Amino acid sequence: MSKSNAKKSGKSKKDAPIAAGRSSWVYLFAAAPIPLMIVSSILRSTITSPPADYGKGSMFDLIATRYDFINRALALNLDMSWRRRLVEEVVGPSGELFQTGDKVRLLDLATGTADVAILLGKAAEKHNTGEVLGVDPSQNMLNVGIAKVEEESLSSVVSLELGDARKLDALGDNTFDAATMSFGIRNVPQKAQALCEINRVLKKKSRAQSKLAIMEFSEPGEDAGIMGAGARLFIRHLVPAVGAILSGHPREYMHLQKSINEFPSPKEFVALIEGLKCPVTGSDGVEKEIDTYGSFRVEDTIDLNFGSVQIYIATPILRRLVTE
């Protein structure tokens, strides 16, 4: 790496949608923007669909300078409220994470232009303790993020580095109190490898149990009602069309839609997280034994935006293989 409350596993708690967000979706769905659906269909028929693992650093390098603007447009300006909710789930409503008496270390993977890293940095600065490391595979995205961090005067709290979530060799075992990842895990081809790297760097035994918080899109199910249907319409047709128009890079926003469509359902993703069998290192507080492995326990699955966005809250754990 170079420099540059809650229901248990798989059960969701529904956020009460804010009035402004509901109105935006109602207007969008009622308007039935046929021209954009036509644009989406034309894109599908004329542009070769990118492979599922297309969402790597080089792709985001192409759209970095307009990434924030397009994000706000596609999310109807709601995405920052989702990110604030993610950060609140990690640090606690009153900053409980920072009240352990120790300096808190926070890791934001797929940090992109550093929206979440900055929110974490502001929380750490408010409590006068803690440091944030943001990691991303796109140098151009990081360049935008570095400028934003400097603008917020957070350079002493937030640092950004080029790196891959699947290979965090420069980061020590059991060194972070929390890790976050927003809209990034679906772009990682080897998801289990990345999750096991996160498991490795999170503290397993501390006064305050460490946390992993992942936020990701999914297509709402058929039981999500008319608003869920509107969200599906948006993801399938408006995301690639609007993204292509605003960015000038249609292939990249076709990938965005495809990656959401192919991402596991919330239930399947919870099963993936809890089914991990990660290698155990000697610094995990136990002897490096063949029958012990690292995994996660999912504490909450929080639905936002009519079921099109989920926040998964998990804690790293150690398990022993059950033998007959």
Order of alpha helices (4+ residues) and beta strands (2+ residues): beta-alpha-alpha-alpha-alpha-alpha-beta-alpha-beta-alpha-beta-beta-alpha-beta-alpha-alpha-alpha-alpha-beta-beta
